Amino acid sequence: MSSSSSSTSDQETPSSSSSPPSQLHTFSTSLTLKLADDNFLIWRQQVLAQFKGLNLLNFLESSFAPLSFLSSGKENPNPLFLLHKQQDNLLVSWLLASMCSLLTKMVGLRPAYQIWDKLNVYFASNTRARVRKLKTQLKTLKRDRSISIYLLDIKRFIDSLTVVGSNVSTEDHLEAILDGLPEEYDSFITSVTSRLDPYTIEDIEALLLAQEERFDKHKSLDHPLIQANTASTQWNPSVPSRSPFRGTNLCGGRGSARHSFNKRQP
């Protein structure tokens, strides 16, 4: 008998997850993070946590609803159906209130599961396009400003890819940093890539900042010397120039060596 009872209990468990709620649940607070085009995965995680906590996940994942009436006629409305409908309307209202720019795409969608399906389909294609765009931008990013700003730009792209569900490995992160460096960092890149034990991203960032500081130091030391050399070679119009051939007429004039050589003595 005990085994039969256990079997019956196991069979009823799956259907219990789709059973209507025994009481209405409302969310006392809305999500602080509103749904936008670039944060669906984070927003989705928060929504699922809320629905799971109240055992309302079936409203998002299933179209199940109790029968409208208890009998074949319409004299006896099913109270469970009415409760289910009320609960669904409250969830729809809460979902729509947690969006900021996608409300027009939800027009005509009534049950909560329809809104949820629409969002997942929309962001699946939108996310793929965004991942391709971000990866292209990351690959073509070049260091044309300070190293600190360059590293922050790369980190921003890495974080954006993570938000849309495309995690970037440490190796790809390092490759993105090195690929965008100018030619003057070639020796640095060779040193990094020839190392047997791989560097961490934090190590590379610290080394790059130190390398940039050395470059700036050498440039500041060379600058006064360049200015001094430039000033010494500049022509000053107030000082008369002296020709190495002063006093010598190269065209055969007075004092010319050619004339004195051809003149016969009487």
C-alpha positions as CSV (number, residue, x, y, z in Angstrom):
1,M,0.0,0.0,0.0
2,S,2.8,2.4,0.9
3,S,4.5,1.9,-2.5
4,S,1.2,2.5,-4.3
5,S,0.7,5.7,-2.4
6,S,4.2,6.9,-3.2
7,S,3.7,6.2,-6.9
8,T,0.5,8.2,-6.9
9,S,2.2,11.1,-5.2
10,D,5.0,11.1,-7.8
11,Q,2.5,11.2,-10.6
12,E,0.7,14.2,-9.2
13,T,3.8,16.3,-8.7
14,P,4.3,17.5,-12.3
15,S,0.7,18.7,-12.6
16,S,0.9,20.6,-9.3
17,S,3.4,23.1,-10.9
18,S,0.7,24.1,-13.4
19,S,-2.1,24.3,-10.9
20,P,-3.7,27.7,-10.3
21,P,-2.6,29.7,-7.3
22,S,-4.7,29.4,-4.2
23,Q,-4.4,33.2,-3.5
24,L,-3.4,36.3,-5.5
25,H,0.3,37.4,-5.4
26,T,1.3,40.9,-6.1
27,F,4.8,42.4,-6.3
28,S,5.1,45.2,-3.8
29,T,8.0,46.8,-5.7
30,S,8.9,47.0,-9.3
31,L,12.3,46.2,-10.8
32,T,14.9,49.0,-10.4
33,L,16.3,47.9,-13.8
34,K,13.9,48.7,-16.6
35,L,14.1,46.5,-19.7
36,A,15.9,48.1,-22.6
37,D,17.5,46.9,-25.8
38,D,20.9,46.2,-24.2
39,N,20.1,44.5,-20.8
40,F,17.6,41.7,-21.5
41,L,19.6,38.9,-19.9
42,I,20.1,40.8,-16.6
43,W,16.4,41.9,-16.6
44,R,15.3,38.3,-17.4
45,Q,17.3,36.9,-14.5
46,Q,15.6,39.3,-12.1
47,V,12.1,38.5,-13.5
48,L,12.7,34.7,-13.2
49,A,13.9,35.1,-9.6
50,Q,10.7,37.0,-8.7
51,F,8.4,34.5,-10.4
52,K,10.2,31.5,-8.9
53,G,10.1,33.0,-5.5
54,L,6.3,33.2,-5.6
55,N,5.9,29.9,-7.4
56,L,4.4,31.6,-10.5
57,L,6.8,30.4,-13.1
58,N,4.0,28.4,-14.9
59,F,2.4,31.7,-15.9
60,L,5.4,32.4,-18.1
61,E,6.2,29.0,-19.4
62,S,2.8,27.5,-20.0
63,S,-0.6,28.5,-21.5
64,F,-2.4,26.3,-19.0
65,A,-5.6,27.7,-17.5
66,P,-8.4,26.0,-15.5
67,L,-11.7,25.4,-17.2
68,S,-13.9,28.5,-17.3
69,F,-17.0,26.8,-15.9
70,L,-17.5,23.8,-13.6
71,S,-20.1,22.2,-15.9
72,S,-21.0,22.2,-19.5
73,G,-23.3,25.2,-19.0
74,K,-22.4,28.7,-18.1
75,E,-24.3,28.8,-14.8
76,N,-21.4,27.9,-12.6
77,P,-18.2,29.9,-13.3
78,N,-15.0,28.2,-12.1
79,P,-13.5,30.2,-9.2
80,L,-10.1,28.8,-10.0
81,F,-10.3,30.2,-13.5
82,L,-11.3,33.6,-12.2
83,L,-8.4,33.5,-9.8
84,H,-6.0,32.4,-12.5
85,K,-7.1,35.2,-14.8
86,Q,-6.8,37.8,-12.1
87,Q,-3.3,36.6,-11.2
88,D,-2.3,36.7,-14.9
89,N,-3.5,40.2,-15.3
90,L,-1.5,41.4,-12.3
91,L,1.6,39.7,-13.7
92,V,1.1,41.3,-17.2
93,S,0.7,44.7,-15.5
94,W,3.9,44.2,-13.6
95,L,5.8,43.0,-16.7
96,L,4.8,46.0,-18.7
97,A,5.6,48.4,-15.9
98,S,9.2,47.0,-15.9
99,M,9.8,48.0,-19.5
100,C,10.8,51.4,-20.9
101,S,11.1,51.3,-24.7
102,L,9.4,48.1,-25.8
103,L,5.8,48.7,-24.8
104,T,4.7,49.2,-28.4
105,K,5.9,45.7,-29.3
106,M,3.6,44.2,-26.6
107,V,0.4,45.6,-28.0
108,G,-2.3,42.9,-28.5
109,L,-0.5,40.4,-26.2
110,R,-2.7,39.5,-23.2
111,P,-1.5,36.5,-21.2
112,A,1.8,36.8,-19.5
113,Y,3.3,33.8,-21.4
114,Q,2.6,35.5,-24.8
115,I,4.6,38.6,-23.6
116,W,7.4,36.3,-22.3
117,D,7.6,34.4,-25.6
118,K,7.6,37.6,-27.6
119,L,10.5,39.0,-25.6
120,N,12.6,35.8,-25.9
121,V,12.1,35.6,-29.7
122,Y,12.8,39.3,-30.2
123,F,15.9,39.4,-28.1
124,A,17.3,36.1,-29.5
125,S,17.7,37.7,-33.0
126,N,18.6,41.1,-31.6
127,T,21.3,39.7,-29.4
128,R,23.0,37.8,-32.3
129,A,23.2,41.0,-34.3
130,R,24.6,43.0,-31.3
131,V,27.2,40.3,-30.6
132,R,28.5,40.5,-34.2
133,K,28.6,44.3,-34.0
134,L,30.5,44.3,-30.7
135,K,33.0,41.7,-31.8
136,T,33.8,43.7,-34.9
137,Q,34.2,46.9,-32.9
138,L,36.5,45.2,-30.4
139,K,38.6,43.7,-33.2
140,T,39.1,47.1,-35.0
141,L,39.7,49.1,-31.8
142,K,43.1,50.9,-32.0
143,R,45.1,52.8,-29.3
144,D,44.9,56.4,-30.4
145,R,44.7,58.0,-27.0
146,S,46.2,57.2,-23.6
147,I,46.7,53.6,-22.5
148,S,44.3,54.0,-19.6
149,I,41.4,55.2,-21.9
150,Y,42.3,52.5,-24.4
151,L,42.1,49.8,-21.8
152,L,38.8,51.2,-20.5
153,D,37.3,51.1,-24.0
154,I,38.3,47.4,-24.4
155,K,36.8,46.6,-21.0
156,R,33.6,48.4,-22.0
157,F,33.2,46.1,-25.1
158,I,34.1,43.0,-23.1
159,D,31.4,43.9,-20.5
160,S,28.8,44.6,-23.2
161,L,29.5,41.2,-24.7
162,T,29.1,39.5,-21.3
163,V,25.8,41.3,-20.8
164,V,24.3,39.9,-24.0
165,G,25.5,36.4,-23.1
166,S,28.7,36.2,-25.1
167,N,31.5,35.7,-22.6
168,V,35.0,36.6,-23.8
169,S,37.9,34.4,-22.7
170,T,41.1,35.8,-21.1
171,E,43.0,34.8,-24.2
172,D,40.7,36.8,-26.5
173,H,40.8,39.7,-24.2
174,L,44.6,39.8,-24.2
175,E,44.6,39.4,-28.0
176,A,42.3,42.4,-28.4
177,I,44.6,44.5,-26.2
178,L,47.8,43.6,-28.1
179,D,46.3,43.9,-31.6
180,G,45.3,47.5,-31.1
181,L,48.7,48.7,-29.9
182,P,50.8,50.9,-32.3
183,E,54.2,50.0,-33.8
184,E,56.2,51.4,-30.9
185,Y,54.9,48.6,-28.7
186,D,56.2,45.8,-30.9
187,S,59.0,44.9,-28.5
188,F,56.6,44.8,-25.7
189,I,54.2,42.5,-27.6
190,T,57.1,40.2,-28.5
191,S,58.1,40.0,-24.8
192,V,54.5,39.2,-23.7
193,T,53.8,36.6,-26.4
194,S,57.1,34.8,-25.9
195,R,56.6,34.2,-22.2
196,L,55.8,30.6,-21.3
197,D,53.6,31.5,-18.3
198,P,50.7,33.6,-19.6
199,Y,50.1,37.0,-18.0
200,T,46.8,37.9,-16.4
201,I,44.8,40.8,-17.8
202,E,45.6,42.8,-14.7
203,D,49.4,42.1,-15.2
204,I,49.2,43.3,-18.8
205,E,47.3,46.5,-17.9
206,A,49.9,47.3,-15.2
207,L,52.8,46.6,-17.6
208,L,51.3,48.8,-20.4
209,L,50.8,51.7,-18.0
210,A,54.4,51.4,-16.9
211,Q,55.6,51.2,-20.5
212,E,53.6,54.3,-21.5
213,E,55.1,56.1,-18.6
214,R,58.6,55.2,-19.8
215,F,57.8,56.4,-23.4
216,D,56.5,59.7,-22.0
217,K,59.6,60.2,-19.9
218,H,62.0,59.6,-22.8
219,K,60.0,62.0,-25.0
220,S,60.1,64.7,-22.3
221,L,63.9,64.3,-22.0
222,D,64.5,64.5,-25.7
223,H,62.3,67.5,-26.2
224,P,64.7,70.2,-24.7
225,L,67.6,68.8,-26.7
226,I,65.6,68.9,-30.0
227,Q,64.7,72.5,-29.2
228,A,68.2,73.5,-28.5
229,N,69.5,72.0,-31.8
230,T,66.8,73.6,-33.7
231,A,67.5,77.0,-32.2
232,S,71.3,76.8,-33.0
233,T,70.7,76.0,-36.7
234,Q,68.1,78.7,-37.3
235,W,69.2,81.7,-39.5
236,N,69.3,85.1,-37.8
237,P,68.8,88.0,-40.3
238,S,70.4,90.5,-37.9
239,V,73.8,88.7,-38.1
240,P,75.6,89.0,-41.5
241,S,76.6,85.8,-43.1
242,R,80.3,85.2,-44.0
243,S,81.2,83.4,-47.1
244,P,84.2,81.1,-47.1
245,F,85.1,82.7,-50.5
246,R,85.1,86.3,-49.3
247,G,87.6,88.4,-51.3
248,T,87.7,86.0,-54.2
249,N,85.9,86.8,-57.5
250,L,84.9,83.5,-59.0
251,C,83.6,85.2,-62.2
252,G,87.0,86.6,-63.2
253,G,86.5,90.1,-61.8
254,R,88.9,92.2,-59.8
255,G,91.3,90.2,-57.8
256,S,90.5,87.1,-59.8
257,A,93.2,84.4,-59.9
258,R,92.3,83.6,-63.5
259,H,93.1,87.2,-64.7
260,S,96.4,87.5,-62.8
261,F,97.5,84.2,-64.3
262,N,96.9,85.3,-68.0
263,K,98.3,88.8,-67.8
264,R,101.8,89.1,-69.5
265,Q,104.6,91.0,-68.0
266,P,106.0,93.9,-70.2
